Amino acid sequence: MSLSTALRFPAHEAPECRVPAEALLGEGLLWSMAEQALYWVDILGGHLHRYQPVTQRSERWSFGEPISAVTERAGGPGLLVALRSGLAFFDPALGPEALQRLCHPEPDLPGNRYNDGKCDRQGRFWVGSMDFDCVAPTGSLYRVDPDGRHSRHAQGIAVVNGPTWTLDGRTLLLNDSVQGCVYAHAFDPDTGTLGERRLWLRLPASDGCPDGMCTDAEGRIWIAHWGGGCVSCHDPDSAEELGRIHLPARQVSNCTFGGADLDTLFISTARVGLTQEQLAVQALAGSVFAVRTSARGQVASLFRG
């Protein structure tokens, strides 16, 4: 019997608006175990946020350009951040003025920006890029090694989203959001290379587009539905939907587990493109929500640079 045959949809509480906000495009959720804090970004607003649940304290840093993904560093203080102008080290104690530029994998594509990203267990940062207008298939998936070298491992995608791995670390799941597809790539954890690709899941148009996603400690895959107003939970082998959590905002962009016991699912949302009539109904669009569950997440891997 495989691990996933015994998986069930975890019990959960109702979603709670944990960080009321009017983010144009909330994204980039990262739970810091060391700080017991949630990092998240407003991509289009150019802001990085840090929220500490115990004290309910929120902080914000402005970068003057889109910022889309963050990961903590093991080899130095602070974070590795993905800005439109490239990747850089950022120390919250010093502020954006002290950014240390690392690399820019796409200087020849000014119409692109970086999007979702996270580290594998070997401390390599995987970040996707996308056409700013979400139309041209100019996006790619990049691997950034601890020494700053970068390489391209998937391309020809308009909007690259949600990299996550199966529990054994041998399959990388990647979203082609515009096409509504989640692909499973064979993954070699030793070399950090992708192998054969297969279609893992295709969402119907009525369910929105697959956006950010994460893997819990039992191997279940959680997917944010942009335009679908929910987060769905899936069996990692069959992609069968086990259940979903509905949000009071349609543009659900990302999800990650956090909290002291990693049993709280944090969910980001957005308000970009919504009409005044839609905003009147979705008053909390752009906020960060939290859902207590019987599931547990995994500790986020650190960038080893």
Buried (B, 14 or more C-beta within 10 A) or exposed (E): EEBBEEBEBBEBEEBEBBBEBBBBBBBBBBBBBEEBBBBBBBBBBBBBBBBBBEEEEBEEBEBEEBBBBBBBBEEBEBBBBBBBBBBBBBBBEEEBEEBEEBBBBBEEBEEBBBBBBBBBEBBBBBBBBBBBEEEEBBBBBBBBBBEEEBEEBBEEBBBBBBBBBBBEBEBBBBBBBBBBBBBBBEBEBEEBEBEEEEEBBBBEEEBBBBBBBBBBBBBBBBBBBBBBBBBBBBBBBEBEBBBBBEBBBBBBBBBBBBBEEBBBBBBBBBBBEBEEEBBEEBBBBBBBBBBBBEBBBBEBBBBBB
